[in-house]
Amino acid sequence: MFERVFKLSQHNTNVKTEVMAGITTFMTMAYILAVNPSILGSTGMDSTAVLLATALASFVGTACMALMANLPFALSAGMGLNAYMAYTVVAGYGYSWQVALLAVFIEGLIFIVLSLTSVREAIFNAIPLTLKKGVSVGIGLFIAFIGLQNAGLSVDSSTLVTITSFTENFHTAGICALLALVGLFITAVLYIHRVKGAILFGILLTWIIGMVCQVAGLYVPDAEAGFYTLFPAFGMTDFSKLGLTFGQCFNVDFSAVGIVNFIVVIFSFLFVDIFDTLGTLIGVATKAKMLDRDGKLPGIKPALLSDAIATSAGAVLGTSTTTTFVESASGVAVGGRTGLTAIVTAVLFLLSTLFAPIFTAIPSFATAPALIMVGFLMVGTVTEIRFDDDNLTEAIPAYLAIIAMPLFYSISEGISMGIISYVLLNVAAGKARKVTPLMYVLAVLFILKYIFL
């Protein structure tokens, strides 16, 4: 059955590899079940309801990706998009979370139309291959930076970021950072020895070592400081809480909402989401060598449609924009090539609704090494970019996209820098004819975004 539905042999893979890849992807994404309720909870939303909505939206979106596109990509509430909703739309603009969810729902509907009319596919195909490779490298650095932060290794300082002090607060932050380094070493050694599922085993072994440290008194839980017990709590989730967010995007008092400002919010979500998603698809597909000779991704239309459906479904359930996750690269890195990988991840998200306390117990220092290692694997694409004098109008935009993603903490900003510079540099170099009309349109739209949004 799996062979008939997912065409495993055609993609040079098997059930065991795909299942391992799906589990790995879920393990590296499971943190969203703890992080998203924390972020959206600041808007007044019930945390348990957000957790359930996040898990269910992830299941719907990832299952659609598997069955409609047969791609190993998983979806969940996008990091950055959830922060934008909570801290900009709700806290900054003063809108209610119900209004924010309605904006996300409408955004999803617009994306469905754009996906069906091939507009998003055309945008994907318009981006030059060299720039796509730059995007892949940039996402690798971005993932690694997120991993360093999740590990507690990269912290705020007067120089913006610096390495943490291992001795200060050793029994909480210090030991977690140290365990992340131990986990990174374990994962790297397993990968060097070509152990199947090295990234997954790295996560599990790091978590187990952490529990041993807690028993030994080296790690001391401090709930007030955000350091919880590493042992999972066994219990069921209160499903009745979902009613606190389900369908609330339609419970909006428009008399308190300015239509112009509301449209601005919708388009802000649109801009960020469309290019975050495209960037993720480019990066992960490049790593998996799924792009054809022209840099196109076969089956991208159903992939984008799955993403759009998940966004609207997630808004109805009660979570921020649901989008393709860069952590999908972790499953690809261990051999995931078909929708079976995504189905396994989707089922695990569905199961997480039953045993949420267990899944949310996976500590960030255990998943951080996986993200750092995946970053390493994706950065390797930089060797495919030509930096010689004859290719500078291609290479410089790729370089700007690479550095912008981690430094601006945004995939979409990296793509923005890449596209704008690509158009301007080629025009200045007398190569305007090689720039497609759609690239000119995208460059203008990005410039307008910086002016008005």
Secondary structure by P-SEA (a helix, b strand, c coil): ccccccccccccccaaaaaaaaaaaaaaacaaaaaaaaaaccccccaaaaaaaaaaaaaaaaaaaaaaccccccccccaaaaaaacccccccccccaaaaaaaaaaaaaaaaaaaaaaaaaaaaaaccaaaaaaaaaaaaaaaaaaaaaaacccccccccccccccccccccaaaaaaaaaaaaaaaaaaaaacccaaaaaaaaaaaaaaaaaaaaccccccccccccccccccccccccccccccccccccccccccaaaaaaaaaaaaaaaaaaaaaaaaaaaaaaccccccccccaaaaaaaaaaaaaaaaaaaccccccccccaaaaaaaccccaaaaaaaaaaaaaaaaccccccccccccaaaaaaaaaaaaaccccccccccccaaaaaaaaaaaaaaaaaccaaaaaaaaaaaaaaaaaaacccccccaaaaaaaaaaaaaaacc
